[in-house]
């Protein structure tokens, strides 16, 4: 099964995450199928904090990919998916 989840990058105490479509059996920082966006929680500007390719995210969700809890919450917050779907 394909999952939409984050891969951690960045410095110590300053994480930056990449949103990936990845096989659920792969490790957290393993090789993704496709990179879909970024999330920088330390950025004060909320409009720049989370960026994603909405078209590709919707494609992966349409073919059965499951978002992690954190990814689903951010996608709802930005309006990419509806609250009822996630």
Phi and psi restraints in degrees (value plus and minus 20) as a CYANA .aco file:
   2 UNK   PHI    -112.7   -72.7
   2 UNK   PSI     116.5   156.5
   3 UNK   PHI    -139.3   -99.3
   3 UNK   PSI     129.1   169.1
   4 UNK   PHI    -120.7   -80.7
   4 UNK   PSI      93.1   133.1
   5 UNK   PHI    -169.0  -129.0
   5 UNK   PSI     151.0   191.0
   6 UNK   PHI    -111.6   -71.6
   6 UNK   PSI     130.4   170.4
   7 UNK   PHI    -140.3  -100.3
   7 UNK   PSI     108.2   148.2
   8 UNK   PHI    -107.0   -67.0
   8 UNK   PSI     114.2   154.2
   9 UNK   PHI    -154.2  -114.2
   9 UNK   PSI    -195.5  -155.5
  10 UNK   PHI      79.5   119.5
  10 UNK   PSI    -197.8  -157.8
  11 UNK   PHI    -105.2   -65.2
  11 UNK   PSI     154.1   194.1
  12 UNK   PHI     -84.0   -44.0
  12 UNK   PSI     112.8   152.8
  13 UNK   PHI      45.1    85.1
  13 UNK   PSI      -7.6    32.4
  14 UNK   PHI    -164.1  -124.1
  14 UNK   PSI      51.3    91.3
  15 UNK   PHI     -94.4   -54.4
  15 UNK   PSI     128.2   168.2
  16 UNK   PHI    -151.2  -111.2
  16 UNK   PSI     117.0   157.0
  17 UNK   PHI    -137.6   -97.6
  17 UNK   PSI     128.2   168.2
  18 UNK   PHI    -131.1   -91.1
  18 UNK   PSI     114.6   154.6
  19 UNK   PHI    -103.8   -63.8
  19 UNK   PSI     106.0   146.0
  20 UNK   PHI    -151.3  -111.3
  20 UNK   PSI     130.3   170.3
  21 UNK   PHI    -114.5   -74.5
  21 UNK   PSI     100.8   140.8
  22 UNK   PHI    -165.7  -125.7
  22 UNK   PSI     128.4   168.4
  23 UNK   PHI     -84.8   -44.8
  23 UNK   PSI     116.7   156.7
  24 UNK   PHI     -83.9   -43.9
  24 UNK   PSI     -40.9    -0.9
  25 UNK   PHI    -102.3   -62.3
  25 UNK   PSI     -30.6     9.4
  26 UNK   PHI     -96.6   -56.6
  26 UNK   PSI     131.6   171.6
  27 UNK   PHI     -87.3   -47.3
  27 UNK   PSI     143.3   183.3
  28 UNK   PHI     -73.1   -33.1
  28 UNK   PSI     -64.3   -24.3
  29 UNK   PHI    -119.9   -79.9
  29 UNK   PSI       2.9    42.9
  30 UNK   PHI     -95.6   -55.6
  30 UNK   PSI    -197.9  -157.9
  31 UNK   PHI     -93.0   -53.0
  31 UNK   PSI     105.0   145.0
  32 UNK   PHI    -104.0   -64.0
  32 UNK   PSI     143.2   183.2
  33 UNK   PHI     -96.7   -56.7
  33 UNK   PSI     -64.0   -24.0
  34 UNK   PHI    -175.2  -135.2
  34 UNK   PSI     120.3   160.3
  35 UNK   PHI    -111.4   -71.4
  35 UNK   PSI     111.4   151.4
  36 UNK   PHI    -135.3   -95.3
  36 UNK   PSI     -35.2     4.8
  37 UNK   PHI     151.8   191.8
  37 UNK   PSI    -191.8  -151.8
  38 UNK   PHI    -155.4  -115.4
  38 UNK   PSI     138.0   178.0
  39 UNK   PHI    -161.4  -121.4
  39 UNK   PSI     100.9   140.9
  40 UNK   PHI    -139.8   -99.8
  40 UNK   PSI      72.7   112.7
  41 UNK   PHI     -86.7   -46.7
  41 UNK   PSI     -38.9     1.1
  42 UNK   PHI    -101.5   -61.5
  42 UNK   PSI     -34.3     5.7
  43 UNK   PHI     -91.5   -51.5
  43 UNK   PSI     108.0   148.0
  44 UNK   PHI     -92.3   -52.3
  44 UNK   PSI     -49.5    -9.5
  45 UNK   PHI    -100.0   -60.0
  45 UNK   PSI      87.6   127.6
  46 UNK   PHI     -84.8   -44.8
  46 UNK   PSI     -44.9    -4.9
  47 UNK   PHI     -92.4   -52.4
  47 UNK   PSI     -39.9     0.1
  48 UNK   PHI    -123.3   -83.3
  48 UNK   PSI     -33.8     6.2
  49 UNK   PHI     -78.0   -38.0
  49 UNK   PSI     -68.1   -28.1
  50 UNK   PHI    -142.9  -102.9
  50 UNK   PSI     100.2   140.2
  51 UNK   PHI    -146.9  -106.9
  51 UNK   PSI     116.6   156.6
  52 UNK   PHI    -170.0  -130.0
  52 UNK   PSI     139.2   179.2
  53 UNK   PHI    -105.0   -65.0
  53 UNK   PSI      75.0   115.0
  54 UNK   PHI     -79.3   -39.3
  54 UNK   PSI     -57.9   -17.9
  55 UNK   PHI     -81.6   -41.6
  55 UNK   PSI     -65.0   -25.0
  56 UNK   PHI     -92.2   -52.2
  56 UNK   PSI     -55.7   -15.7
  57 UNK   PHI     -82.4   -42.4
  57 UNK   PSI     -65.7   -25.7
  58 UNK   PHI     -82.9   -42.9
  58 UNK   PSI     -56.3   -16.3
  59 UNK   PHI     -81.7   -41.7
  59 UNK   PSI     -70.1   -30.1
  60 UNK   PHI     -82.3   -42.3
  60 UNK   PSI     -58.0   -18.0
  61 UNK   PHI     -86.7   -46.7
  61 UNK   PSI     -54.4   -14.4
  62 UNK   PHI     -89.7   -49.7
  62 UNK   PSI     -46.5    -6.5
  63 UNK   PHI    -115.2   -75.2
  63 UNK   PSI     -11.4    28.6
  64 UNK   PHI      86.0   126.0
  64 UNK   PSI     -12.8    27.2
  65 UNK   PHI     -88.7   -48.7
  65 UNK   PSI     121.8   161.8
  66 UNK   PHI    -126.5   -86.5
  66 UNK   PSI     103.8   143.8
  67 UNK   PHI     -98.1   -58.1
  67 UNK   PSI     129.1   169.1
  68 UNK   PHI     -89.3   -49.3
  68 UNK   PSI     150.1   190.1
  69 UNK   PHI     -80.4   -40.4
  69 UNK   PSI     -64.3   -24.3
  70 UNK   PHI     -86.2   -46.2
  70 UNK   PSI     -63.9   -23.9
  71 UNK   PHI     -83.8   -43.8
  71 UNK   PSI     -63.4   -23.4
  72 UNK   PHI     -80.7   -40.7
  72 UNK   PSI     -61.9   -21.9
  73 UNK   PHI     -83.8   -43.8
  73 UNK   PSI     -61.7   -21.7
  74 UNK   PHI     -89.5   -49.5
  74 UNK   PSI     -57.0   -17.0
  75 UNK   PHI     -86.9   -46.9
  75 UNK   PSI     -56.3   -16.3
  76 UNK   PHI     -86.5   -46.5
  76 UNK   PSI     -63.9   -23.9
  77 UNK   PHI     -82.1   -42.1
  77 UNK   PSI     -57.4   -17.4
  78 UNK   PHI    -107.9   -67.9
  78 UNK   PSI     -27.1    12.9
  79 UNK   PHI      65.9   105.9
  79 UNK   PSI      -6.3    33.7
  80 UNK   PHI     -91.5   -51.5
  80 UNK   PSI     -60.6   -20.6
  81 UNK   PHI    -143.4  -103.4
  81 UNK   PSI     138.6   178.6
  82 UNK   PHI    -103.8   -63.8
  82 UNK   PSI     136.1   176.1
  83 UNK   PHI     -82.6   -42.6
  83 UNK   PSI     -52.4   -12.4
  84 UNK   PHI     -90.4   -50.4
  84 UNK   PSI     -49.0    -9.0
  85 UNK   PHI     -95.8   -55.8
  85 UNK   PSI     -54.5   -14.5
